[in-house]
Amino acid sequence: MVKIRLTRVGRKKAPYYRLVVADSRRKRDGKFIEIIGRYQPLNKDEEQQIVCDGERALYWLHSGAQPTDTARALLRRKGIMKQFHEQKVEKKKEAKAAAS
Protein backbone atom coordinates (compact mmCIF):
# COMPACT_ATOMS: atom_id res chain seq x y z
CA MET A 1 0.00 0.00 0.00
CA VAL A 2 1.21 3.49 -0.84
CA LYS A 3 1.20 6.00 2.01
CA ILE A 4 1.66 9.75 2.32
CA ARG A 5 3.79 10.24 5.43
CA LEU A 6 6.57 12.22 7.07
CA THR A 7 10.27 11.40 7.05
CA ARG A 8 12.62 13.18 9.43
CA VAL A 9 15.62 14.92 7.94
CA GLY A 10 16.36 17.60 10.54
CA ARG A 11 19.27 17.60 12.93
CA LYS A 12 19.11 16.84 16.64
CA LYS A 13 16.71 19.13 18.54
CA ALA A 14 15.72 20.83 15.26
CA PRO A 15 13.13 18.65 13.52
CA TYR A 16 12.48 19.13 9.82
CA TYR A 17 10.24 16.73 7.95
CA ARG A 18 9.58 15.89 4.33
CA LEU A 19 6.07 14.96 3.24
CA VAL A 20 6.68 11.96 0.99
CA VAL A 21 4.82 9.26 -0.88
CA ALA A 22 6.28 5.87 0.02
CA ASP A 23 5.50 2.17 0.16
CA SER A 24 4.16 1.36 3.62
CA ARG A 25 6.62 -1.53 3.98
CA ARG A 26 9.65 0.77 3.76
CA LYS A 27 11.45 2.27 6.76
CA ARG A 28 10.37 5.70 7.99
CA ASP A 29 13.46 7.39 6.56
CA GLY A 30 13.98 4.84 3.80
CA LYS A 31 13.37 4.89 0.08
CA PHE A 32 10.39 6.93 -1.11
CA ILE A 33 8.58 7.48 -4.40
CA GLU A 34 8.22 11.27 -4.40
CA ILE A 35 8.63 14.31 -2.16
CA ILE A 36 5.44 16.39 -2.18
CA GLY A 37 6.18 18.89 0.57
CA ARG A 38 7.92 19.78 3.81
CA TYR A 39 6.99 20.56 7.40
CA GLN A 40 9.04 22.74 9.79
CA PRO A 41 7.34 22.63 13.22
CA LEU A 42 9.76 25.16 14.78
CA ASN A 43 9.19 27.82 12.12
CA LYS A 44 7.16 30.70 13.64
CA ASP A 45 5.74 31.80 10.28
CA GLU A 46 2.54 29.78 9.72
CA GLU A 47 2.81 30.21 5.94
CA GLN A 48 6.31 28.72 5.82
CA GLN A 49 5.66 25.99 8.40
CA ILE A 50 3.93 23.70 5.88
CA VAL A 51 4.80 23.82 2.19
CA CYS A 52 3.06 21.30 -0.04
CA ASP A 53 2.56 20.73 -3.77
CA GLY A 54 -1.23 20.52 -3.80
CA GLU A 55 -1.50 19.13 -7.34
CA ARG A 56 0.78 16.19 -6.62
CA ALA A 57 -0.88 15.51 -3.28
CA LEU A 58 -4.29 15.40 -4.96
CA TYR A 59 -2.90 13.15 -7.70
CA TRP A 60 -1.63 10.64 -5.14
CA LEU A 61 -4.83 10.80 -3.09
CA HIS A 62 -6.90 10.08 -6.21
CA SER A 63 -4.49 7.25 -7.04
CA GLY A 64 -5.31 5.58 -3.72
CA ALA A 65 -2.47 6.72 -1.45
CA GLN A 66 -3.49 6.72 2.21
CA PRO A 67 -2.20 9.58 4.38
CA THR A 68 -1.06 8.82 7.92
CA ASP A 69 -2.89 10.64 10.72
CA THR A 70 -0.22 13.36 10.97
CA ALA A 71 0.04 13.79 7.20
CA ARG A 72 -3.77 14.01 6.97
CA ALA A 73 -3.80 16.76 9.62
CA LEU A 74 -1.15 18.73 7.70
CA LEU A 75 -3.01 18.30 4.40
CA ARG A 76 -6.20 19.40 6.13
CA ARG A 77 -4.48 22.57 7.40
CA LYS A 78 -3.46 23.41 3.82
CA GLY A 79 -7.00 22.73 2.51
CA ILE A 80 -5.97 19.82 0.31
CA MET A 81 -8.20 17.25 2.01
CA LYS A 82 -11.21 19.54 1.48
CA GLN A 83 -10.36 19.85 -2.23
CA PHE A 84 -9.99 16.08 -2.46
CA HIS A 85 -13.39 15.52 -0.86
CA GLU A 86 -15.08 18.10 -3.10
CA GLN A 87 -13.58 16.56 -6.25
CA LYS A 88 -14.67 13.11 -5.13
CA VAL A 89 -18.25 14.26 -4.52
CA GLU A 90 -18.28 16.06 -7.88
CA LYS A 91 -17.11 12.92 -9.72
CA LYS A 92 -19.79 10.89 -7.98
CA LYS A 93 -22.48 13.37 -9.08
CA GLU A 94 -21.20 13.29 -12.67
CA ALA A 95 -21.22 9.50 -12.71
CA LYS A 96 -24.75 9.45 -11.30
CA ALA A 97 -25.95 11.97 -13.93
CA ALA A 98 -24.32 9.99 -16.74
CA ALA A 99 -25.96 6.77 -15.57
CA SER A 100 -29.43 8.37 -15.59
Backbone as CSV, one residue per row, in Angstrom:
resi,resn,N_x,N_y,N_z,CA_x,CA_y,CA_z,C_x,C_y,C_z
1,MET,0.841,-1.177,0.000,0.000,0.000,0.000,0.888,1.243,0.000
2,VAL,0.460,2.234,-0.758,1.205,3.490,-0.839,0.661,4.442,0.217
3,LYS,1.576,5.086,0.932,1.204,6.004,2.013,1.803,7.383,1.764
4,ILE,1.108,8.395,2.256,1.662,9.747,2.324,2.041,9.932,3.782
5,ARG,3.321,10.155,4.042,3.790,10.237,5.427,4.982,11.169,5.554
6,LEU,5.440,11.343,6.792,6.568,12.222,7.071,7.845,11.412,7.251
7,THR,8.950,11.958,6.758,10.271,11.400,7.055,11.084,12.508,7.695
8,ARG,11.834,12.170,8.718,12.617,13.175,9.435,13.974,13.362,8.771
9,VAL,14.323,14.614,8.514,15.624,14.921,7.937,16.353,15.999,8.725
10,GLY,15.739,16.538,9.753,16.359,17.602,10.543,17.437,17.087,11.469
11,ARG,18.221,18.003,11.998,19.269,17.604,12.927,18.687,17.459,14.334
12,LYS,19.513,17.041,15.250,19.110,16.841,16.637,18.536,18.129,17.229
13,LYS,17.399,18.014,17.889,16.707,19.127,18.545,16.160,20.172,17.563
14,ALA,16.246,19.910,16.275,15.722,20.831,15.261,15.012,20.011,14.185
15,PRO,13.809,19.518,14.484,13.133,18.647,13.524,12.734,19.373,12.243
16,TYR,12.849,18.673,11.148,12.479,19.130,9.823,11.999,17.885,9.108
17,TYR,10.812,17.920,8.553,10.239,16.727,7.951,9.931,16.959,6.488
18,ARG,10.025,15.885,5.714,9.577,15.894,4.330,8.254,15.146,4.275
19,LEU,7.326,15.645,3.500,6.072,14.956,3.243,6.305,14.141,1.977
20,VAL,6.326,12.822,2.116,6.679,11.958,0.993,5.596,10.925,0.718
21,VAL,5.653,10.393,-0.490,4.820,9.260,-0.878,5.753,8.056,-0.884
22,ALA,5.402,7.019,-0.106,6.280,5.865,0.020,5.467,4.593,0.202
23,ASP,6.097,3.473,-0.103,5.497,2.172,0.159,5.442,1.979,1.669
24,SER,4.335,1.483,2.171,4.158,1.357,3.620,5.119,0.353,4.245
25,ARG,5.698,-0.528,3.441,6.621,-1.533,3.983,8.040,-1.000,4.155
26,ARG,8.318,0.168,3.632,9.650,0.772,3.756,9.846,1.399,5.131
27,LYS,11.119,1.605,5.497,11.448,2.267,6.762,10.986,3.722,6.722
28,ARG,10.834,4.315,7.899,10.369,5.700,7.988,11.238,6.636,7.153
29,ASP,12.543,6.513,7.290,13.461,7.386,6.562,14.074,6.695,5.355
30,GLY,13.447,5.618,4.909,13.980,4.841,3.797,13.595,5.399,2.437
31,LYS,13.646,4.519,1.447,13.372,4.893,0.076,11.925,5.357,-0.078
32,PHE,11.728,6.405,-0.880,10.390,6.934,-1.113,10.171,7.109,-2.605
33,ILE,8.926,7.323,-2.990,8.575,7.480,-4.398,8.731,8.928,-4.835
34,GLU,8.194,9.858,-4.022,8.220,11.266,-4.405,8.096,12.162,-3.165
35,ILE,8.777,13.292,-3.207,8.634,14.312,-2.160,7.545,15.275,-2.629
36,ILE,6.518,15.476,-1.792,5.438,16.386,-2.185,5.356,17.622,-1.294
37,GLY,6.205,17.703,-0.276,6.182,18.887,0.571,7.162,18.797,1.717
38,ARG,7.062,19.786,2.624,7.918,19.780,3.807,7.155,20.397,4.971
39,TYR,7.608,20.074,6.178,6.988,20.564,7.398,8.081,20.952,8.379
40,GLN,8.071,22.219,8.827,9.035,22.736,9.791,8.273,23.165,11.042
41,PRO,8.147,22.290,12.050,7.343,22.630,13.217,7.889,23.785,14.049
42,LEU,9.183,24.078,13.980,9.759,25.158,14.777,9.694,26.522,14.103
43,ASN,9.293,26.565,12.855,9.189,27.819,12.123,7.997,28.613,12.658
44,LYS,8.214,29.863,13.051,7.162,30.695,13.640,6.158,31.175,12.590
45,ASP,6.603,31.328,11.358,5.737,31.802,10.283,4.819,30.662,9.827
46,GLU,3.518,30.820,10.061,2.539,29.780,9.719,2.586,29.429,8.235
47,GLU,2.793,30.435,7.383,2.808,30.213,5.940,3.983,29.329,5.517
48,GLN,5.126,29.491,6.166,6.314,28.717,5.815,6.431,27.408,6.584
49,GLN,5.581,27.208,7.578,5.663,25.994,8.395,5.345,24.749,7.570
50,ILE,4.303,24.825,6.747,3.928,23.703,5.881,3.967,24.188,4.443
51,VAL,4.756,23.530,3.613,4.805,23.817,2.186,4.496,22.507,1.478
52,CYS,3.486,22.536,0.600,3.061,21.300,-0.044,2.647,21.573,-1.481
53,ASP,2.994,20.662,-2.378,2.561,20.726,-3.771,1.169,20.107,-3.835
54,GLY,0.159,20.961,-3.857,-1.226,20.515,-3.804,-1.632,19.618,-4.957
55,GLU,-1.157,19.938,-6.166,-1.501,19.131,-7.340,-1.017,17.693,-7.189
56,ARG,0.219,17.542,-6.769,0.780,16.194,-6.622,0.117,15.438,-5.478
57,ALA,-0.203,16.152,-4.399,-0.883,15.508,-3.277,-2.249,15.001,-3.717
58,LEU,-2.986,15.824,-4.459,-4.295,15.400,-4.960,-4.163,14.226,-5.927
59,TYR,-3.136,14.254,-6.772,-2.903,13.146,-7.700,-2.733,11.834,-6.933
60,TRP,-1.887,11.861,-5.901,-1.626,10.640,-5.142,-2.854,10.204,-4.344
61,LEU,-3.611,11.154,-3.813,-4.830,10.795,-3.089,-5.840,10.135,-4.025
62,HIS,-5.982,10.677,-5.238,-6.895,10.079,-6.213,-6.381,8.725,-6.703
63,SER,-5.072,8.527,-6.631,-4.489,7.251,-7.038,-4.602,6.181,-5.954
64,GLY,-5.094,6.567,-4.783,-5.312,5.584,-3.723,-4.320,5.631,-2.579
65,ALA,-3.423,6.603,-2.558,-2.466,6.720,-1.450,-3.201,7.102,-0.179
66,GLN,-2.851,6.465,0.922,-3.490,6.715,2.213,-2.579,7.574,3.080
67,PRO,-3.037,8.765,3.495,-2.196,9.582,4.376,-2.215,9.048,5.804
68,THR,-1.091,9.166,6.504,-1.058,8.823,7.918,-1.839,9.896,8.671
69,ASP,-2.101,9.684,9.942,-2.889,10.642,10.720,-2.245,12.026,10.732
70,THR,-0.928,12.077,10.935,-0.221,13.359,10.974,-0.225,14.025,9.601
71,ALA,0.033,13.245,8.560,0.036,13.793,7.203,-1.354,14.297,6.839
72,ARG,-2.398,13.583,7.243,-3.771,14.010,6.975,-4.054,15.347,7.659
73,ALA,-3.593,15.508,8.893,-3.799,16.763,9.623,-3.093,17.921,8.913
74,LEU,-1.889,17.680,8.414,-1.152,18.729,7.705,-1.839,19.080,6.388
75,LEU,-2.304,18.060,5.662,-3.008,18.303,4.402,-4.332,19.025,4.658
76,ARG,-4.958,18.726,5.769,-6.204,19.403,6.131,-5.936,20.883,6.415
77,ARG,-4.829,21.177,7.101,-4.479,22.574,7.402,-4.228,23.373,6.132
78,LYS,-3.712,22.729,5.096,-3.457,23.408,3.822,-4.696,23.438,2.921
79,GLY,-5.768,22.731,3.301,-7.002,22.729,2.514,-7.037,21.683,1.419
80,ILE,-6.053,20.818,1.374,-5.973,19.823,0.313,-6.992,18.708,0.513
81,MET,-7.221,18.303,1.754,-8.198,17.246,2.007,-9.609,17.712,1.639
82,LYS,-9.902,18.993,1.854,-11.208,19.537,1.481,-11.376,19.500,-0.034
83,GLN,-10.336,19.911,-0.767,-10.363,19.853,-2.227,-10.585,18.423,-2.701
84,PHE,-9.875,17.487,-2.086,-9.991,16.079,-2.457,-11.423,15.602,-2.277
85,HIS,-12.017,15.932,-1.138,-13.389,15.517,-0.856,-14.364,16.129,-1.864
86,GLU,-14.205,17.422,-2.153,-15.083,18.101,-3.104,-14.976,17.500,-4.496
87,GLN,-13.763,17.166,-4.934,-13.577,16.562,-6.246,-14.198,15.169,-6.301
88,LYS,-14.092,14.438,-5.190,-14.665,13.108,-5.125,-16.198,13.166,-5.222
89,VAL,-16.793,14.096,-4.492,-18.249,14.260,-4.519,-18.706,14.689,-5.917
90,GLU,-17.955,15.581,-6.540,-18.283,16.058,-7.885,-18.238,14.917,-8.895
91,LYS,-17.207,14.070,-8.813,-17.106,12.922,-9.719,-18.277,11.977,-9.534
92,LYS,-18.669,11.783,-8.282,-19.789,10.893,-7.980,-21.084,11.431,-8.594
93,LYS,-21.285,12.754,-8.505,-22.477,13.374,-9.084,-22.476,13.216,-10.598
94,GLU,-21.313,13.429,-11.223,-21.203,13.290,-12.670,-21.501,11.868,-13.115
95,ALA,-20.991,10.893,-12.368,-21.222,9.495,-12.714,-22.707,9.147,-12.567
96,LYS,-23.334,9.709,-11.543,-24.754,9.452,-11.304,-25.594,10.073,-12.422
97,ALA,-25.236,11.285,-12.854,-25.948,11.973,-13.927,-25.768,11.239,-15.257
98,ALA,-24.583,10.713,-15.491,-24.316,9.994,-16.739,-25.063,8.659,-16.778
99,ALA,-25.262,8.041,-15.641,-25.959,6.765,-15.567,-27.466,6.941,-15.775
100,SER,-27.978,8.128,-15.461,-29.433,8.366,-15.590,-29.867,8.621,-17.000
